[in-house]
Amino acid sequence: MRTSFAIGVDVGGTRIAAGLIERKGRIVKDLQKLTPHNGPFAVVDAIIEAIEQVAEGVHPSEIAGVGIGLPAQIDFLKQSVEFCTNLPLAGVDVRSLVLSRVRHEVTIDNDGHLAAYGEFRYGSAKGARDFLMLTLGTGVGGGLFIGGEPYRGSRGLGGEIGHMVVQMDGPPCPCGGRGHIESYLGRPAIAAKGREAAAAFSGRAIVEEAGGDPAAVSAEAVIKAALKGDEVARAILLDAGEVLGRALVGLVNVFNPRLIVVGGGVGEACGFLVERAAEVMQAEALAGRRDVRFIQSELGNDSGILGAAALAFDEHDSREGLHR
Amino acid sequence: MRTSFAIGVDVGGTRIAAGLIERKGRIVKDLQKLTPHNGPFAVVDAIIEAIEQVAEGVHPSEIAGVGIGLPAQIDFLKQSVEFCTNLPLAGVDVRSLVLSRVRHEVTIDNDGHLAAYGEFRYGSAKGARDFLMLTLGTGVGGGLFIGGEPYRGSRGLGGEIGHMVVQMDGPPCPCGGRGHIESYLGRPAIAAKGREAAAAFSGRAIVEEAGGDPAAVSAEAVIKAALKGDEVARAILLDAGEVLGRALVGLVNVFNPRLIVVGGGVGEACGFLVERAAEVMQAEALAGRRDVRFIQSELGNDSGILGAAALAFDEHDSREGLHR
């Protein structure tokens, strides 16, 4: 049976978003709530509550299923959470816990993969069978789409673009490594650069955006100051863009994508960072690979819930033997 | 018609190898000659001569075609040479030039891709549908195999593993970039480290392997000294292994391969370099991805001609509508 709706949930380190989505990608109802930080079961409860809220008033038979994006390393085949930096979900069987309390099939996936899925099905990458999705937020994630499907690798663990080494003696990364893309581009890294500037006279505009408290400087304060024209803040973000560009040299040389879609809160707010990355990449990538199109995510923050819903529709259809 | 043989040619910066290969991978006849360095047409002539020599005495109808691996960026769909660092072949229509003078179909591809193809069809990676091939030689190349096929990217230009940035302020790379894997692992980089050591008292054993001339120190001299137990030479190669390991962190996090096959002259000679790389990668890759198997190439130098022949068989069979 062709169902009308799917539920997409996008769990972030800060917020959980959920939506009731139609097959064609229209968001019928959506909501956001803060992510609890008092243990794994509180997170799972919040997910279930969000699902129940968006499903309210819809007959269960009309719902194809639930897709959940987590900011974690997911073994997609086993549907298990292998590793999670920002939330205490590693080893927690999120899928079964949710499944036991909602009346729908549940599929979990990495949030970066689902953002790519959303852009592929409903957004900027519609029809692009091969592309690279980059999500710049608290973490740096993304996904590869190859042949119209997310590329997951041998154990479903691929696509962790944020954890490539770009500088062997670089700063420590939240994952335990060193000099990874995320250790330059993640929100904590940008905030740290902002606080460094704040400690000096040059960071005045940044401190102002943080309400006058140098210790409260966040990535958002740096971005806001930059968008208002502060040169110090802008330089911090352009430097980050340069690192991203250098990292993209390798990805472009290895994947030769035609399209790179940039999303995530930082990616969306900082067009100039993305432009710098594109310039730097184009100057260094091997000949013939430089005509990569860079576009901003069309769906913005909704890419996560839309991708999660697309996954739920696809899983439903393949269970039912339906073809898209 | 099912033909019996294909001709595989592997063009390197130093040598051209060619072989007459049976469908099951037996090398019936093979030869090597030095790569001419007096212009593109001399290279093409040498390729044609090699093809004629291995084809001698075989009826053309028994030959499925010719595959040629070039140390170059190949646009596989257009069958054009886009970029070539070590030979003057960029923009030269190698395929048409050879095709006009031999009586067989001709297909060109990147040499790293073909080494992977050879290992997949006849060697260490037989049956492995997803793996990473690394060739450590004068250049650093390789290829990704995804779903039983070489992954070529949107324009057939993917797989250039040697040209990922691992150190943003690292040494210049022959491609014009900076801090790429090849700028640490290619033969010229290893030779340069050897010459540095040779300039100091500590490099005695290395200079000895170079016939006593510090200026003549090559990567081979460093490798030979290391294999005889010289600690200075060994340290140079272990450092290179460490860089390779750090670079593999990113590749493993993004691709999550189950298998990495290491070939190329340097990769084959230096098991301890590869072991160090594996250790370093395993210490830093994200959880769940560390159980990658590292194996040496089974075919050694023959992977190139065997992969080229496998490509020629496959192209023939798809022209004829045959299935493997």
Interface residues (C-beta under 8 A of the other chain):
Chain A: Q73 D75 E82 F83 A90 D130 L144 I146 G147 Y151 R152 G153 S154 R155 G156 L157 G158 G159 E160 I161 H163 M164 V165 V166 Q167 M168 D169 C175 G176 G177 R178 G179 H180 V243 R246 A247 V249 G250 L251 N253 V254 F255 N256 P257 R258 E284 L286 A287 G288 R289
Chain B: Q73 D75 E82 F83 A90 D130 L144 I146 G147 Y151 R152 G153 S154 R155 G156 L157 G158 G159 E160 I161 H163 M164 V165 V166 Q167 M168 D169 C175 G176 G177 R178 G179 H180 V243 R246 A247 V249 G250 L251 N253 V254 F255 N256 P257 R258 E284 L286 A287 G288 R289
